[in-house]
Amino acid sequence: ERQERRERRARRRARRRAHRPRVRVVPRIRDHRTFRVPRFRFRPGRVRPRALRILPTERRTVVRGRATGRWSAARLGLGGQCAGFMDPEPQHYFTVTGEIERLRVVVRAPAGAALLVVTPDGQVWCDAGSRARLEGYFPAGTYAVYVGTLQRGTTIDYRLRFRNRAIGNPPPRPAPPPQAADRCRALVLSRGFGPGQARHCAGVPTACAEAVLSRGHHPSTLAHCRGANPVCAEEVLSRGHHPSTLGHCQGVSPVCAREVLSRGHHPSTLGHCQGVAPRCARAVLARGHHPSTLVHCRGVRPACAESLLRRGHPPSALAQCR
């Protein structure tokens, strides 16, 4: 009889737990939209032993790594939401042992990088550029980190940094940030355009939208922002070029783009930057050569290329540096 009473109590507790509402706490990343990709799902229990531990009392953690851009973001199922090329498996896992109100995840690479942070159920946040960054509220849990390149088939060395911005003075939990499309619509409306023009904001990064609209261009030109490298887009627009030229910023190294544009060349010449080491591009352009000669920089050793150019050899002689 005593055993039966215990079993009845156990069944009642199980029923109460089954009907208890479950609240799933998810990260809230500032100025970035989230979307779910089923292929990025993973089991935290399997990867937790080798995951980097991020403590709420720890201010900064830095790791280094190397990324190879083999697969495009579209091939991985990210569509036009994210830019870059990366491996199908994550480079890092990290576990947040307690709630962190403001955790900043930053990737630094000379030629720029793509950054993805993924939850176990496949929710993805991404950013790209010379200083790709994701910042916001991270609840306790395990996350995957993908680091990629901005050009297909290239390899970069990067530094991944985690920084807790709320040590010693934890602020109240922030409200969910506005989505990037909402910020773009607000920019369109604030410049006197009608709500119908806000349809051009779909899939447009906020930084590019602000750069285009602040220079007096019509919202219909925002379509040129899709797929363009954000750093390159800012360089092009800041030099007075029309947004229609942003198509030349797709798959271009931001360092090479800055070197080409700073010397007065048209954005149509940015296609020569694809697959070019930034150090070699800088050495060629600094000596007054046309961007079309950057083709000779592909696959060469940058130190050897700089030595030959310093001695007055033309870029066509860089073939001996391969």
Residue, then its C-alpha position, 0 to 999 in steps of 0.5 A: e500500500r505504501q508503495e502504491r501511494r508513492e507511485r501515485r504521487a510520482r505519477r501526479r508529479a510527472r503529469r504536472r511537469a508535463h503540463r508546465p509551460r516551457v519557456r525557451v530563452v534565446p540570445r538577443i543580438r543587437d542589429h542582426r536578424t536571426f533565422r533557422v537553418p536545420r543543417f546547423r543543428f547540433r547536440p550540446g552534450r556531444v561537443r560540451p567537453r571540448a567547448l571553450r568555457i565563457l564565465p560571467t566573471e571573465r572579462r576577455t577570452v581570445v583564441r586564434g585559428r585559420a579558416t578556409g573558404r571552401w563552401s559558399a554561404a548559399r551552398l550551406g543553406l544561408g541564401g542571401q542572409c549571410a556573406g562569405f565562404m566557409d567550411p561545413e563544420p564549425q571551428h569552435y564551440f563555446t559554453v556560457t556558464g551563466e547569463i551574460e547581458r552583453l557578450r561581444v564576439v569579434v573576429r579580426a582578420p587582415a583581409g576580412a572574415a565572415l562570422l556565424v554564431v549558431t544555437p543547438d536548434g539551428q538559429v543563426w546570426c551572422d556578420a562579415g567584414s574586416r571586424a565582424r562582430l556580434e554583440g548582445y544577451f547570451p543565456a547559459g548554453t552551448y553555441a557553435v562558431y563558424v569563421g569563413t573568408l570573403q573570397r572562395g578558396t582563400t585561407i586566412d589567419y584570424r583572432l576570435r575574441f569574446r568580451n564580457r561588457a557587463i562585468g561589475n555593473p550588469p544592466p537590466r535585460p535589454a528589450p529585443p532590438p529592432q530588426a535590420a529591415d525595420r531600421c531600414r524602413a525607419l530610415v526610408l520614412s524619415r527621409g520623406f518617402g512613402p511606406g511603399q518604398a520600404r519594400h526595397c529594404a528586404g535583405v538589405p544591411t542597415a549600414c549599407a542602407e544608411a550609406v545609400l540614403s544619407r547621400g540622397h539616393h532613391p530607395s529603389t537603389l537599395a537593391h544594389c546592397r544585396g550581396a555586396n561586401p559591407v566594407c567595400a560598399e562603404e568605400v565605394l559610396s564614400r567616394g561619390h559613386h552611384p549605388s549601381t556600382l556596388g555589384h562590383c563589391q561582391g566577393v572582393s577583399p575589402v583591403c584590396a578594394r580600399e587600395v584600388l579606390s583610394r587611387g582614383h580607379h573606378p569600381s568596375t576595376l574591383g573585379h581584379c581584386q578577387g583571389v589577390a593577396p592584399r599585401c601584393a595588391r598594395a605593393v603593385l598599386a603603390r607603384g602606379h600600376h593599373p588594377s588589371t595587373l593584379v592578376h599577376c598577384r594570384g598565388v604568389r608569395p607576398a614577400c617575394a612580390e614586394s622584393l621584385l617590385r621594389r627593384g623595379h620589375p613589372p608585375s608580369a615578373l611576379a610569376q617567378c614568385r609562385 
